[in-house]
Amino acid sequence: MSQQFDDLSDFIRNQMRMSHIYQLVMLMELLNRDGSASIRDVAKALLAEDISQIEYYERVTKNTPGRVLTKNRGITEKQGDSYHLIGFDNLSVAEVEELLVLCADELKCFVERRDDRIWSHRKKLSGYIPGTLRYEILKRAKYRCGLCGKSAEDKAIEVDYIIPRNLGGTNDISNLQALCYSCNAMKRGRDATDFRGVAESYKIREVGCVFCQVDKKRVKAENELCYVVDDLYPATEHHRLIIPKRHVPDFFDLHQPEINAVHNLLGSTRKELEELDKTIKGFNVGTNVGKDAGQSVFHAHIHLMPRRYEDINKTTNNPRGGIRWAIPQN
């Protein structure tokens, strides 16, 4: 055995650390092609192993060429999971070969005429999203589809613009979500929301609203859609508010990108406060919706209240129940 064989064999058996099939498929392609393969060769090999993509094109086969050639044109017939070309047995070998050449010529002409527009429906995004940002979106979604909940192990997960770029959507993390390829395809084809109106709504401010005209000096952090300030009447030290920039009455009226933006600032503010004050041992997160729930400023805002051991004696000797103590217990 050669030293190269021993080295590769040891790498594959003992040293390779895998999170997916990619390394093995690439090595197999290189070995099958005399040690050299183009990026496209490797990509094709990966595609051949990707069951989720096969499932996607199974659906395409049934819904498009299968339906047209069978129901509309009567050229094929479907039997179980297979399609059959009607009258194939009457064709000679030479006729089959000639028809194959004719199909190949027509395919080449069509591709040249349409260029890469024929695959535009499969392009993930119309703009470039850096890999680090893409990773953050997938990590936030726990590698599951944000709509159906499917795992990335079951279906390919794509990063999707909630508001499309051509309708004003941005690369801000609050406007990105993880969807499996099926949900992403359905969203593009069936979502009738007037996104132009949604995009314009983010600019809504109300004269006289204390949260619409907040002093910029008070802002501790912000992203495209929300900002953070200290509560002027803190329940605990470092009590902060996460506030959407759009004037919207309460939490339940927030758009999904705003909810994403709130969650991002809740997470980053929590980390900041834990580093700032080591006495913080927990947090209460909550929002008031409606006058009867105690809402006094009718612009949505979310409270992030740090909790410490000494806070216990201010309300109860037992912290169990948390925000339930907002309503006094009998």
C-alpha positions as CSV (number, residue, x, y, z in Angstrom):
1,M,0.0,0.0,0.0
2,S,1.2,3.5,-0.8
3,Q,1.8,6.2,1.8
4,Q,-0.9,8.3,0.2
5,F,-3.4,5.5,0.6
6,D,-2.5,5.1,4.2
7,D,-2.8,8.8,4.9
8,L,-6.2,9.1,3.1
9,S,-7.5,6.0,4.7
10,D,-6.4,7.2,8.2
11,F,-8.0,10.6,7.5
12,I,-11.3,9.1,6.5
13,R,-11.4,6.5,9.3
14,N,-10.0,8.5,12.2
15,Q,-9.4,12.2,11.6
16,M,-12.4,13.4,9.5
17,R,-14.9,15.5,11.6
18,M,-18.2,15.8,9.8
19,S,-21.3,17.9,10.2
20,H,-22.7,16.8,6.9
21,I,-21.9,14.5,3.9
22,Y,-20.0,17.2,2.0
23,Q,-16.4,16.1,2.6
24,L,-17.1,12.4,1.8
25,V,-19.0,13.3,-1.4
26,M,-16.2,15.6,-2.6
27,L,-13.5,12.9,-1.9
28,M,-15.5,10.3,-3.8
29,E,-15.9,12.7,-6.8
30,L,-12.2,13.4,-6.8
31,L,-11.4,9.7,-6.7
32,N,-13.9,8.9,-9.4
33,R,-12.4,11.6,-11.7
34,D,-8.7,10.6,-11.5
35,G,-8.0,13.1,-8.7
36,S,-9.4,16.3,-10.2
37,A,-12.9,17.7,-10.3
38,S,-14.4,21.1,-11.0
39,I,-16.5,22.9,-8.4
40,R,-19.5,22.2,-10.7
41,D,-18.6,18.5,-10.7
42,V,-18.6,18.4,-6.9
43,A,-21.8,20.5,-6.8
44,K,-23.6,18.0,-9.1
45,A,-22.4,15.1,-6.9
46,L,-23.8,16.8,-3.8
47,L,-27.1,17.5,-5.6
48,A,-27.4,13.8,-6.5
49,E,-27.2,13.0,-2.8
50,D,-29.6,15.7,-1.6
51,I,-32.9,14.0,-1.1
52,S,-34.7,17.3,-0.4
53,Q,-33.8,18.5,-3.9
54,I,-35.1,15.3,-5.4
55,E,-38.3,15.7,-3.5
56,Y,-38.6,19.3,-4.8
57,Y,-38.2,18.1,-8.5
58,E,-40.6,15.2,-7.8
59,R,-43.2,17.8,-7.0
60,V,-42.2,19.8,-10.1
61,T,-42.5,16.7,-12.3
62,K,-46.1,16.0,-11.1
63,N,-47.3,19.5,-11.1
64,T,-45.8,20.8,-14.4
65,P,-44.5,18.5,-17.2
66,G,-46.4,15.5,-15.8
67,R,-49.7,17.3,-15.8
68,V,-49.2,19.0,-19.1
69,L,-47.9,16.0,-21.1
70,T,-50.5,13.7,-19.5
71,K,-53.8,15.6,-18.9
72,N,-53.4,18.4,-21.4
73,R,-51.5,16.8,-24.3
74,G,-52.1,13.1,-24.0
75,I,-48.5,12.3,-24.9
76,T,-47.8,10.4,-21.6
77,E,-49.8,8.4,-19.1
78,K,-49.3,7.9,-15.4
79,Q,-49.3,4.5,-13.8
80,G,-48.6,4.5,-10.1
81,D,-45.4,6.5,-9.5
82,S,-44.3,6.2,-13.2
83,Y,-44.9,8.0,-16.4
84,H,-45.0,6.1,-19.7
85,L,-44.6,7.6,-23.2
86,I,-47.7,6.5,-25.2
87,G,-46.7,4.5,-28.3
88,F,-43.0,4.2,-27.4
89,D,-43.0,0.5,-28.5
90,N,-43.8,1.6,-32.0
91,L,-40.7,3.7,-32.3
92,S,-37.5,2.3,-33.9
93,V,-34.1,2.7,-32.3
94,A,-33.2,5.2,-35.0
95,E,-36.3,7.2,-34.4
96,V,-35.7,7.3,-30.6
97,E,-32.2,8.6,-31.2
98,E,-33.4,11.2,-33.7
99,L,-36.1,12.4,-31.2
100,L,-33.4,12.6,-28.5
101,V,-31.2,14.8,-30.7
102,L,-34.3,17.0,-31.6
103,C,-35.1,17.4,-27.8
104,A,-31.4,18.3,-27.1
105,D,-31.3,20.9,-29.9
106,E,-34.6,22.5,-28.7
107,L,-33.3,22.5,-25.1
108,K,-30.1,24.3,-26.2
109,C,-32.0,26.9,-28.1
110,F,-34.4,27.5,-25.3
111,V,-31.6,28.0,-22.7
112,E,-29.7,30.3,-25.1
113,R,-32.9,32.4,-25.6
114,R,-33.9,32.6,-22.0
115,D,-30.4,32.7,-20.5
116,D,-30.4,32.1,-16.7
117,R,-33.9,33.5,-16.3
118,I,-35.3,30.0,-16.6
119,W,-33.9,29.3,-13.1
120,S,-34.8,32.6,-11.5
121,H,-37.6,30.8,-9.4
122,R,-34.9,28.7,-7.7
123,K,-32.5,31.6,-6.8
124,K,-32.5,31.9,-3.1
125,L,-32.2,35.7,-2.9
126,S,-31.9,38.5,-5.4
127,G,-29.1,40.0,-3.4
128,Y,-26.0,38.8,-1.6
129,I,-26.2,37.9,2.1
130,P,-22.8,37.4,3.8
131,G,-22.2,33.9,5.2
132,T,-21.9,35.1,8.8
133,L,-25.3,36.7,8.6
134,R,-26.8,33.7,6.9
135,Y,-25.4,31.6,9.7
136,E,-27.0,33.9,12.4
137,I,-30.4,33.5,10.7
138,L,-30.2,29.7,10.6
139,K,-28.9,29.6,14.2
140,R,-31.7,31.8,15.4
141,A,-34.2,29.4,13.8
142,K,-32.4,26.4,15.4
143,Y,-32.0,25.1,11.8
144,R,-35.7,24.6,11.4
145,C,-38.2,26.2,9.0
146,G,-39.9,29.2,10.6
147,L,-43.3,28.2,9.1
148,C,-43.7,24.4,9.1
149,G,-41.0,23.6,11.7
150,K,-39.2,21.0,9.5
151,S,-35.6,20.4,10.4
152,A,-32.7,21.1,8.1
153,E,-32.0,17.3,8.2
154,D,-35.4,16.7,6.5
155,K,-35.5,19.6,4.0
156,A,-33.0,22.2,2.7
157,I,-33.4,25.4,4.7
158,E,-33.2,28.7,2.8
159,V,-32.7,32.3,4.0
160,D,-35.7,34.3,2.9
161,Y,-36.5,38.0,2.8
162,I,-39.7,38.7,4.7
163,I,-40.2,41.8,2.7
164,P,-38.7,41.2,-0.8
165,R,-35.8,43.5,-1.8
166,N,-37.7,44.7,-4.9
167,L,-40.4,46.0,-2.5
168,G,-38.1,47.8,-0.1
169,G,-36.8,44.9,2.0
170,T,-33.3,45.2,3.4
171,N,-30.5,42.9,4.6
172,D,-31.2,43.8,8.2
173,I,-31.4,40.7,10.3
174,S,-35.0,41.5,11.4
175,N,-36.1,41.2,7.7
176,L,-34.6,37.7,7.2
177,Q,-36.1,34.4,8.2
178,A,-35.3,30.7,7.7
179,L,-37.8,28.7,5.5
180,C,-37.6,25.3,4.0
181,Y,-37.5,25.2,0.2
182,S,-41.2,24.1,0.1
183,C,-42.5,26.9,2.3
184,N,-40.3,29.5,0.6
185,A,-41.7,28.4,-2.8
186,M,-45.3,28.6,-1.5
187,K,-44.7,32.0,0.1
188,R,-43.5,33.5,-3.2
189,G,-46.4,32.0,-5.1
190,R,-49.3,32.6,-2.7
191,D,-48.6,35.5,-0.4
192,A,-50.9,38.3,-1.4
193,T,-49.8,40.8,1.2
194,D,-49.2,44.3,-0.2
195,F,-45.6,44.5,1.0
196,R,-45.3,48.0,-0.3
197,G,-47.8,49.2,2.3
198,V,-46.0,47.2,5.0
199,A,-42.7,48.8,4.1
200,E,-44.2,52.2,4.2
201,S,-45.8,51.6,7.6
202,Y,-42.4,51.4,9.3
203,K,-42.1,55.1,8.8
204,I,-45.3,55.8,10.9
205,R,-44.7,58.2,13.8
206,E,-47.3,60.1,15.9
207,V,-46.8,63.6,17.1
208,G,-46.9,63.9,20.9
209,C,-46.0,60.2,21.5
210,V,-43.1,60.0,24.0
211,F,-41.7,56.9,22.3
212,C,-41.9,58.3,18.8
213,Q,-40.0,61.5,19.8
214,V,-37.6,59.9,22.3
215,D,-34.4,61.9,23.1
216,K,-31.6,60.3,21.1
217,K,-29.2,60.7,24.1
218,R,-31.3,58.1,26.0
219,V,-30.9,55.4,23.4
220,K,-28.7,52.6,24.6
221,A,-28.8,50.5,21.5
222,E,-30.8,50.2,18.3
223,N,-31.3,48.3,15.1
224,E,-33.3,49.1,12.0
225,L,-36.7,48.7,13.6
226,C,-36.3,49.1,17.4
227,Y,-34.3,50.8,20.1
228,V,-33.5,50.4,23.8
229,V,-33.8,53.0,26.6
230,D,-33.7,52.9,30.4
231,D,-37.1,53.0,32.0
232,L,-37.7,56.4,33.6
233,Y,-39.6,54.7,36.4
234,P,-37.5,51.5,36.9
235,A,-38.9,48.6,38.9
236,T,-35.3,47.3,39.4
237,E,-31.9,48.8,38.6
238,H,-31.1,48.8,34.9
239,H,-34.7,48.2,34.0
240,R,-34.9,48.8,30.2
241,L,-37.5,49.1,27.5
242,I,-37.3,47.7,24.0
243,I,-39.4,50.0,21.8
244,P,-40.4,49.6,18.1
245,K,-39.7,52.8,16.1
246,R,-43.0,52.5,14.3
247,H,-46.0,53.9,16.1
248,V,-48.0,50.8,16.9
249,P,-50.4,50.4,19.9
250,D,-49.3,47.1,21.3
251,F,-47.2,44.0,20.9
252,F,-49.9,42.1,19.0
253,D,-49.8,44.6,16.2
254,L,-46.1,44.2,15.5
255,H,-45.0,42.9,12.1
256,Q,-42.9,39.8,12.1
257,P,-39.7,41.7,11.3
258,E,-40.3,43.9,14.3
259,I,-40.8,40.9,16.5
260,N,-37.5,39.6,15.2
261,A,-35.9,43.0,15.9
262,V,-37.3,43.0,19.5
263,H,-35.9,39.5,20.2
264,N,-32.5,40.5,18.9
265,L,-32.3,43.5,21.2
266,L,-33.7,41.6,24.1
267,G,-30.9,39.1,23.7
268,S,-28.1,41.6,23.2
269,T,-29.3,43.8,26.1
270,R,-29.5,40.8,28.4
271,K,-25.9,39.9,27.7
272,E,-24.8,43.6,28.1
273,L,-26.5,43.8,31.5
274,E,-25.1,40.5,32.8
275,E,-21.6,41.8,32.0
276,L,-22.3,45.2,33.5
277,D,-23.8,43.9,36.8
278,K,-22.7,40.6,38.2
279,T,-25.4,40.7,40.8
280,I,-28.1,40.1,38.2
281,K,-29.3,36.5,38.5
282,G,-32.4,36.6,36.3
283,F,-34.9,38.7,34.3
284,N,-38.6,39.4,33.9
285,V,-39.7,40.1,30.3
286,G,-43.2,41.4,29.7
287,T,-45.5,43.8,28.0
288,N,-48.7,45.5,28.9
289,V,-51.5,45.3,26.4
290,G,-54.5,47.5,27.0
291,K,-55.6,49.9,29.7
292,D,-57.0,47.1,31.9
293,A,-53.6,45.4,31.8
294,G,-51.9,48.5,33.0
295,Q,-50.7,50.0,29.7
296,S,-50.3,53.7,30.1
297,V,-48.3,54.6,26.9
298,F,-50.1,53.3,23.9
299,H,-47.0,52.7,21.8
300,A,-45.8,49.1,22.0
301,H,-42.9,48.5,24.4
302,I,-41.4,45.5,26.1
303,H,-39.9,45.5,29.6
304,L,-36.7,43.8,30.4
305,M,-36.3,43.9,34.2
306,P,-33.1,42.5,35.8
307,R,-33.7,40.5,39.0
308,R,-31.3,39.9,41.9
309,Y,-31.5,37.9,45.1
310,E,-32.2,40.9,47.2
311,D,-35.3,41.7,45.0
312,I,-37.1,38.8,46.5
313,N,-37.8,40.5,49.8
314,K,-39.3,43.5,48.1
315,T,-42.5,41.6,47.0
316,T,-42.4,38.1,48.4
317,N,-40.1,35.7,50.1
318,N,-40.6,33.2,47.3
319,P,-39.8,34.3,43.7
320,R,-41.9,31.4,42.3
321,G,-44.6,32.7,40.0
322,G,-42.5,35.6,38.6
323,I,-44.7,38.1,36.8
324,R,-47.9,36.4,38.2
325,W,-47.2,38.6,41.3
326,A,-48.3,41.6,39.1
327,I,-51.8,40.5,40.4
328,P,-51.6,40.3,44.2
329,Q,-52.3,36.8,45.6
330,N,-55.0,36.3,48.2
